[in-house]
């Protein structure tokens, strides 16, 4: 689990009830493409063929009583010489600034997502380090993950 809080960024392992702060020496740092970060994790993104995307604003639409803007995203990607296409319809709740519904159609099938019962009043304790968790150094947490 990862928490990005005003007082810092933390990685938690709920099964062991431990957490570490991700700043300072040996912290989790996202490395640049192809480079290793301080903690030994490596983020490598390799794209062998260009991916082309198009975006189209389809206008306003109401989803479950909520005003949204509907977009169509088409992605063409090449794999082993053949081009595959996927199309995603996505509804953005402009007040929340986030997607509340999407439908993706591709050769692999159709995937759907829709948020329901969205509540803007949440218990702040849900976004805090739980009581009873022990703070450890990042190196200790990394060893437990491995």
Secondary structure, DSSP 8 states (H G I E B T S, - for coil): -EEEETTEEEEEETTTTEEEES-STT------TT-B-TTS-B-----SS-EEEEEEEEEEEEETTEEEEEEEEEEEEEETTEEEEEEEEEEEETTTTEEEEEEEEETTEEEEEE--S--S---GGGGS--TT-EE--HHHHHHHH-
